[in-house]
Amino acid sequence: MHVKFDLLLEDLPRPPTRMWPDGVWFAPAFSSETLAVHLYTPKTNSYPAPPGVNIIYMAICGRSDISIAGRVYDMQPGDVVTVDADTPHEFMRYTGDFAVYVIFWRSLSQIKAQKQAKTRHRPSAKRISA
């Protein structure tokens, strides 16, 4: 698979949704059960990440600060930042051309635990007798 940055960028913004009233600033590049890659170009607010996933941000162009659990880091092209699952974080003071690849990933142990939790919380089927 080969995904071009320029083609993903052309897809943005996508139409507004209830969660993204100013348009969707994520362009999906690849997705599987354990991994998803998106291009993200923040324009208004930071939006919550999916729960239970680890995140890797790879800066492509522009600059931004990112706050992770209260600690601020400068991001510029070529920088890579990791965020553990469910850790509060947000982009701040980003330039208009700021873009990052976002890699959402779950470890195999996280996937196994998630499947076990779903199984435990699934309501049992009732038998209907005739």
Buried (B, 14 or more C-beta within 10 A) or exposed (E): EEEEBEEBBEEBBEEEEEEBEEEBBBBBBEEEEEEBBBBBBBBEEBEEBEEBBBBBBBBBBBBBEBBBEEEEEEBEEEBEBEBEBEEEBBBEEBEEEBBBBBBBBBEEEBEEEEEEEEEEEEEEEEEEEE
